[in-house]
């Protein structure tokens, strides 16, 4: 599998670490993962409750926010892109 196209949004990761540290919360993988997901959702103006209702939509919104060129391609093909 070619992983060269995958990346971690370091801004989200840094913000999550900073927030957890400021709150005095133990930094472990599960907590960091959840905090990163929460931050990403909020960046696309979704809540945790929105993600529980439709996690596929939430993941697509987060992906498209980070890849505007993909959103433009979908829009050009006639798909309505909301994020």
N, CA and C atoms as an extended XYZ file, in Angstrom:
249
Properties=species:S:1:pos:R:3:atomname:S:1:resname:S:1:resid:I:1 pbc="F F F"
N         0.833       -1.164        0.000 N   UNK     1
C         0.000        0.000        0.000 CA  UNK     1
C         0.888        1.242        0.000 C   UNK     1
N         0.598        2.156       -0.898 N   UNK     2
C         1.353        3.409       -0.981 CA  UNK     2
C         0.831        4.370        0.077 C   UNK     2
N         1.638        4.633        1.097 N   UNK     3
C         1.211        5.517        2.178 CA  UNK     3
C         1.710        6.940        1.988 C   UNK     3
N         2.323        7.237        0.851 N   UNK     4
C         2.855        8.583        0.637 CA  UNK     4
C         1.754        9.622        0.532 C   UNK     4
N         0.514        9.205        0.256 N   UNK     5
C        -0.595       10.148        0.137 CA  UNK     5
C        -1.281       10.398        1.469 C   UNK     5
N        -0.942        9.620        2.485 N   UNK     6
C        -1.543        9.801        3.793 CA  UNK     6
C        -0.706       10.782        4.601 C   UNK     6
N        -1.364       11.596        5.387 N   UNK     7
C        -0.631       12.509        6.224 CA  UNK     7
C        -1.444       12.796        7.478 C   UNK     7
N        -0.775       13.334        8.461 N   UNK     8
C        -1.431       13.727        9.702 CA  UNK     8
C        -1.470       15.241        9.729 C   UNK     8
N        -2.636       15.793       10.008 N   UNK     9
C        -2.750       17.238       10.130 CA  UNK     9
C        -2.071       17.634       11.428 C   UNK     9
N        -0.858       18.124       11.328 N   UNK    10
C        -0.081       18.420       12.532 CA  UNK    10
C        -0.709       19.530       13.365 C   UNK    10
N        -1.434       20.449       12.733 N   UNK    11
C        -2.101       21.502       13.495 CA  UNK    11
C        -3.124       20.901       14.451 C   UNK    11
N        -3.893       19.930       13.973 N   UNK    12
C        -4.895       19.276       14.819 CA  UNK    12
C        -4.215       18.503       15.932 C   UNK    12
N        -3.169       17.787       15.586 N   UNK    13
C        -2.441       16.999       16.578 CA  UNK    13
C        -1.836       17.894       17.658 C   UNK    13
N        -1.206       18.979       17.244 N   UNK    14
C        -0.613       19.900       18.208 CA  UNK    14
C        -1.673       20.544       19.102 C   UNK    14
N        -2.798       20.931       18.512 N   UNK    15
C        -3.885       21.521       19.297 CA  UNK    15
C        -4.427       20.518       20.308 C   UNK    15
N        -4.590       19.274       19.889 N   UNK    16
C        -5.112       18.237       20.782 CA  UNK    16
C        -4.159       18.006       21.960 C   UNK    16
N        -2.886       17.901       21.680 N   UNK    17
C        -1.902       17.694       22.746 CA  UNK    17
C        -1.914       18.873       23.705 C   UNK    17
N        -1.944       20.078       23.158 N   UNK    18
C        -1.961       21.282       23.989 CA  UNK    18
C        -3.198       21.331       24.887 C   UNK    18
N        -4.375       21.044       24.305 N   UNK    19
C        -5.616       21.078       25.089 CA  UNK    19
C        -5.619       20.012       26.182 C   UNK    19
N        -5.183       18.809       25.854 N   UNK    20
C        -5.152       17.742       26.854 CA  UNK    20
C        -4.166       18.077       27.974 C   UNK    20
N        -3.031       18.633       27.584 N   UNK    21
C        -2.028       19.012       28.585 CA  UNK    21
C        -2.574       20.117       29.493 C   UNK    21
N        -3.217       21.119       28.891 N   UNK    22
C        -3.785       22.223       29.674 CA  UNK    22
C        -4.853       21.746       30.651 C   UNK    22
N        -5.590       20.706       30.261 N   UNK    23
C        -6.646       20.164       31.113 CA  UNK    23
C        -6.114       19.125       32.098 C   UNK    23
N        -4.826       18.809       32.001 N   UNK    24
C        -4.233       17.839       32.912 CA  UNK    24
C        -4.703       16.414       32.666 C   UNK    24
N        -5.091       16.117       31.420 N   UNK    25
C        -5.589       14.782       31.068 CA  UNK    25
C        -4.424       13.919       30.595 C   UNK    25
N        -4.390       12.687       31.067 N   UNK    26
C        -3.344       11.740       30.688 CA  UNK    26
C        -3.328       11.566       29.171 C   UNK    26
N        -2.164       11.683       28.595 N   UNK    27
C        -2.015       11.576       27.151 CA  UNK    27
C        -1.754       10.117       26.775 C   UNK    27
N        -2.795        9.461       26.269 N   UNK    28
C        -2.642        8.116       25.729 CA  UNK    28
C        -3.265        8.110       24.334 C   UNK    28
N        -3.060        7.039       23.607 N   UNK    29
C        -3.497        7.012       22.211 CA  UNK    29
C        -4.998        7.223       22.081 C   UNK    29
N        -5.790        6.527       22.863 N   UNK    30
C        -7.240        6.614       22.743 CA  UNK    30
C        -7.730        8.036       23.013 C   UNK    30
N        -7.206        8.669       24.040 N   UNK    31
C        -7.609       10.030       24.378 CA  UNK    31
C        -7.175       11.003       23.295 C   UNK    31
N        -5.956       10.857       22.808 N   UNK    32
C        -5.448       11.726       21.751 CA  UNK    32
C        -6.257       11.550       20.466 C   UNK    32
N        -6.579       10.322       20.127 N   UNK    33
C        -7.381       10.031       18.923 CA  UNK    33
C        -8.743       10.710       19.011 C   UNK    33
N        -9.409       10.557       20.157 N   UNK    34
C       -10.730       11.150       20.339 CA  UNK    34
C       -10.650       12.670       20.264 C   UNK    34
N        -9.652       13.259       20.903 N   UNK    35
C        -9.509       14.725       20.904 CA  UNK    35
C        -9.234       15.240       19.496 C   UNK    35
N        -8.405       14.548       18.732 N   UNK    36
C        -8.149       14.942       17.345 CA  UNK    36
C        -9.433       14.873       16.517 C   UNK    36
N       -10.206       13.817       16.714 N   UNK    37
C       -11.477       13.683       15.987 CA  UNK    37
C       -12.433       14.803       16.360 C   UNK    37
N       -12.497       15.140       17.649 N   UNK    38
C       -13.388       16.209       18.113 CA  UNK    38
C       -12.992       17.547       17.480 C   UNK    38
N       -11.701       17.827       17.451 N   UNK    39
C       -11.215       19.069       16.864 CA  UNK    39
C       -11.521       19.109       15.367 C   UNK    39
N       -11.272       18.010       14.671 N   UNK    40
C       -11.547       17.951       13.230 CA  UNK    40
C       -13.030       18.174       12.952 C   UNK    40
N       -13.893       17.579       13.759 N   UNK    41
C       -15.336       17.787       13.584 CA  UNK    41
C       -15.698       19.251       13.749 C   UNK    41
N       -15.165       19.865       14.760 N   UNK    42
C       -15.487       21.270       15.018 CA  UNK    42
C       -14.969       22.176       13.912 C   UNK    42
N       -13.873       21.793       13.278 N   UNK    43
C       -13.334       22.608       12.176 CA  UNK    43
C       -14.254       22.597       10.965 C   UNK    43
N       -15.043       21.548       10.810 N   UNK    44
C       -16.005       21.505        9.699 CA  UNK    44
C       -17.419       21.787       10.210 C   UNK    44
N       -17.484       22.382       11.405 N   UNK    45
C       -18.727       22.839       12.022 CA  UNK    45
C       -19.727       21.709       12.263 C   UNK    45
N       -19.200       20.564       12.704 N   UNK    46
C       -20.038       19.439       13.107 CA  UNK    46
C       -19.801       19.169       14.587 C   UNK    46
N       -20.773       18.536       15.219 N   UNK    47
C       -20.635       18.161       16.620 CA  UNK    47
C       -20.432       16.664       16.722 C   UNK    47
N       -20.099       16.225       17.919 N   UNK    48
C       -19.957       14.787       18.145 CA  UNK    48
C       -21.288       14.080       17.880 C   UNK    48
N       -22.384       14.747       18.211 N   UNK    49
C       -23.708       14.168       17.974 CA  UNK    49
C       -23.972       14.001       16.478 C   UNK    49
N       -23.536       14.977       15.669 N   UNK    50
C       -23.677       14.863       14.214 CA  UNK    50
C       -22.943       13.625       13.708 C   UNK    50
N       -21.752       13.404       14.231 N   UNK    51
C       -20.938       12.272       13.794 CA  UNK    51
C       -21.576       10.946       14.193 C   UNK    51
N       -22.251       10.928       15.339 N   UNK    52
C       -22.930        9.697       15.761 CA  UNK    52
C       -24.087        9.370       14.829 C   UNK    52
N       -24.740       10.387       14.309 N   UNK    53
C       -25.873       10.177       13.407 CA  UNK    53
C       -25.392        9.662       12.066 C   UNK    53
N       -24.345       10.270       11.521 N   UNK    54
C       -23.843        9.860       10.210 CA  UNK    54
C       -22.326       10.018       10.168 C   UNK    54
N       -21.636        8.982       10.591 N   UNK    55
C       -20.171        9.057       10.647 CA  UNK    55
C       -19.557        9.137        9.259 C   UNK    55
N       -20.199        8.562        8.246 N   UNK    56
C       -19.660        8.654        6.888 CA  UNK    56
C       -19.654       10.090        6.394 C   UNK    56
N       -20.741       10.814        6.668 N   UNK    57
C       -20.804       12.226        6.281 CA  UNK    57
C       -19.729       13.027        7.014 C   UNK    57
N       -19.572       12.765        8.303 N   UNK    58
C       -18.571       13.485        9.098 CA  UNK    58
C       -17.175       13.239        8.549 C   UNK    58
N       -16.844       11.992        8.251 N   UNK    59
C       -15.518       11.666        7.706 CA  UNK    59
C       -15.312       12.326        6.343 C   UNK    59
N       -16.344       12.305        5.510 N   UNK    60
C       -16.235       12.937        4.190 CA  UNK    60
C       -16.030       14.442        4.327 C   UNK    60
N       -16.742       15.066        5.242 N   UNK    61
C       -16.606       16.516        5.439 CA  UNK    61
C       -15.200       16.869        5.900 C   UNK    61
N       -14.664       16.087        6.823 N   UNK    62
C       -13.306       16.342        7.315 CA  UNK    62
C       -12.297       16.127        6.189 C   UNK    62
N       -12.457       15.062        5.422 N   UNK    63
C       -11.544       14.778        4.310 CA  UNK    63
C       -11.578       15.907        3.286 C   UNK    63
N       -12.778       16.316        2.885 N   UNK    64
C       -12.889       17.333        1.853 CA  UNK    64
C       -12.376       18.686        2.315 C   UNK    64
N       -12.515       18.973        3.592 N   UNK    65
C       -11.990       20.237        4.113 CA  UNK    65
C       -10.473       20.297        3.949 C   UNK    65
N        -9.827       19.171        4.089 N   UNK    66
C        -8.378       19.119        3.937 CA  UNK    66
C        -7.917       18.930        2.508 C   UNK    66
N        -8.844       18.636        1.607 N   UNK    67
C        -8.503       18.379        0.211 CA  UNK    67
C        -9.466       19.135       -0.697 C   UNK    67
N        -9.369       20.454       -0.691 N   UNK    68
C       -10.305       21.260       -1.475 CA  UNK    68
C       -10.266       20.913       -2.962 C   UNK    68
N        -9.106       20.461       -3.454 N   UNK    69
C        -9.012       20.085       -4.856 CA  UNK    69
C        -9.942       18.915       -5.180 C   UNK    69
N       -10.091       17.980       -4.237 N   UNK    70
C       -11.007       16.853       -4.442 CA  UNK    70
C       -12.446       17.355       -4.458 C   UNK    70
N       -12.754       18.314       -3.572 N   UNK    71
C       -14.095       18.891       -3.549 CA  UNK    71
C       -14.386       19.574       -4.880 C   UNK    71
N       -13.403       20.277       -5.422 N   UNK    72
C       -13.576       20.949       -6.710 CA  UNK    72
C       -13.822       19.930       -7.821 C   UNK    72
N       -13.110       18.804       -7.784 N   UNK    73
C       -13.300       17.757       -8.788 CA  UNK    73
C       -14.715       17.187       -8.711 C   UNK    73
N       -15.186       16.909       -7.510 N   UNK    74
C       -16.539       16.385       -7.343 CA  UNK    74
C       -17.573       17.404       -7.806 C   UNK    74
N       -17.354       18.660       -7.473 N   UNK    75
C       -18.265       19.727       -7.882 CA  UNK    75
C       -18.318       19.822       -9.405 C   UNK    75
N       -17.155       19.705      -10.060 N   UNK    76
C       -17.091       19.764      -11.508 CA  UNK    76
C       -17.826       18.594      -12.161 C   UNK    76
N       -17.910       17.463      -11.460 N   UNK    77
C       -18.613       16.296      -11.994 CA  UNK    77
C       -20.116       16.376      -11.734 C   UNK    77
N       -20.560       17.447      -11.061 N   UNK    78
C       -21.990       17.615      -10.834 CA  UNK    78
C       -22.494       17.218       -9.467 C   UNK    78
N       -21.592       16.837       -8.557 N   UNK    79
C       -21.995       16.490       -7.205 CA  UNK    79
C       -22.038       17.752       -6.345 C   UNK    79
N       -23.049       17.871       -5.534 N   UNK    80
C       -23.093       18.977       -4.572 CA  UNK    80
C       -22.181       18.635       -3.411 C   UNK    80
N       -21.255       19.508       -3.117 N   UNK    81
C       -20.298       19.267       -2.045 CA  UNK    81
C       -20.567       20.265       -0.932 C   UNK    81
N       -20.887       19.732        0.239 N   UNK    82
C       -21.137       20.563        1.408 CA  UNK    82
C       -20.113       20.218        2.469 C   UNK    82
N       -19.458       21.191        2.997 N   UNK    83
C       -18.545       20.994        4.101 CA  UNK    83
C       -18.310       22.301        4.803 C   UNK    83
